[in-house]
Amino acid sequence: MLPPDRAQTFENAPLDDLLGVLLRQMRRPLAGHGFTISDTEALHLAEARAKGDNPAETSSLLAALAGVVNESLAVLRGFGLTFEQSLDADMAAIGGWQTTAEFLEIANEKSNAELRITLGAALALAFGDAQFKALLTHLAAGSYGDETVIARRMLHFAGEG
């Protein structure tokens, strides 16, 4: 069972635990881009990176993360939104739905894309790729709950915040 204030947990969790959670959450999207890991492998990668090591799998992980983030950015572009716009977009203003079911499907797709972008960008930065740093900087400057906390932690870990 998750504690009532997950943001507090994300803020205080040891870095290796946080990275491990993020990697495990991204297992399915990463697998869709050719990078498969078990929970145990995710924990080992997280522990190594938190210690400052660059695991052998880093380059293939970064390639898969870039694929996930870019794919998710394309989903948002399909709604006519950038990542930054999407975070603040009112679902009522996004077209393409007529029924409640369609509305829920679009809202879920948008939300999942935002989450994959956040976690993918955070992990990419943590593992040494700063190409999505601007997205994290936007999150860190805002008030987006867990996503803001994660962005701030990863920017700090990378010496950027």
Buried (B, 14 or more C-beta within 10 A) or exposed (E): EEEEEEBEBBBEBEBBBBBBBBBBBBBEBBEEBEBEBEEEBBBBBBBBBBEEEEBEBBEEBBBBBBBBBBBBBEBBEEBEBEBBEBBEBEEEEBEEBEEEEEBEEBEEBBEEBBBBBBBBBBBBBBBEBEBBBEBBBBBBEBEBEBBBBBBBBBBEBBEBB
